[in-house]
Amino acid sequence: MLSIPASRPNAYTGSPLDRVSAQRDDEAFVAAALASPDALFIPVWRSRSLMKGVAEGTPEAVLLSAEAAGEVRMAGGPWALLGLWEGGRPVFTVDCSAAEDPLPLLPTGFGEFSDLRGVAGLLPAGEASMLAHARGLMHWRTRHRFCGVCGNPCEPRSAGNAMACTVCAAQHFPRTDPAVIMLVVRQGSVLLGHSTRFPTTTMYSTLAGFVEPGESLEEAVRREVMEETGVRVGRAWYHSSQPWPFPASIMLGFHAEGLSDEITIDPAELRDARWFTRAELRDHERLGFSLPRPDSIARRLIEDWLEAE
């Protein structure tokens, strides 16, 4: 088995923003960016993103001008600088989850808040990336208001991209949990599982799991496959990565070499697992099962293997 390269970028990658990390602690720079009439704001409401055209199947991200975002900003939720867009326009995100209904805070006709995962594959790459960035950062901000060292309140630093304890001064930064996701290949078939997390669907997907402390990515691939299916894995080839801020992961994709056939599932993780041929995957609808959603790296791993025949 040879390494199969990624055929195209994954969803949520390709951000057009310069994150200007070196300028986040420059108070004058941040104040000027906030006051700029060219500033744009990406609102987040209870992990949902502001978009228009969702019901029509033509979704577009809605970025608010400084004027249009006035009521949202006055709502007092956390905010953060995401970066500079084309032409040096500052782009911020602001959380308005405290509002029971956020739409009255917006000018009429500015769209509605929807789940990004349902439409990411229809959005331009840059828009999906910015919305995911905003969602992930605001999720962290709203859930890390207190110090994990001493338990006292924290306050924002670095234009909302860090938190500092008001008592012990410990610094806290956004957390991203690494998770491996792998398509195991053996003798022209691939191993897919039906997760207990999706009991009402017919979806079979690649296996995945979080990397543990002191573990390499390849070791995590082998351990997770063995734990969930009892299949032994040899070599593993890196394919690509995908930000997955739902709520805070980075998916590290691999194709891996299966060394054994027999499957013994972990019932706490999987309802079923099977080996599938290319012909079965291409005919999955007639055979009564579905594949992962198009915006997922799981789907990309499968599709690139199919196309590598």
Secondary structure, 3 states (H helix, E strand, C coil): CCCCCCCCCCCCCCCCCECCHHHCCCHHHHHHHHHCCCCEEEEEECCEEEEECCCCCCCEECCEECCCCHHHHHCCCCEEEEEEEHHHEEEEEEECCCCCCCHHHCCCCCCEEECHHHCHHHCCHHHHHHHHHHHHHHHHHHHCCECCCCCCEEEEEHHHCEEEECCCCCEECCCCEEEEEEEEEECCEEEEEEECCCCCCCECECEEEECCCCCCHHHHHHHHHHHHHCCCEEEEEEEEEEEECCCCEEEEEEEEEECCCCCCCCCCCEEEEEEEEHHHHHCHHHHCCECCCCCCHHHHHHHHHHHCC
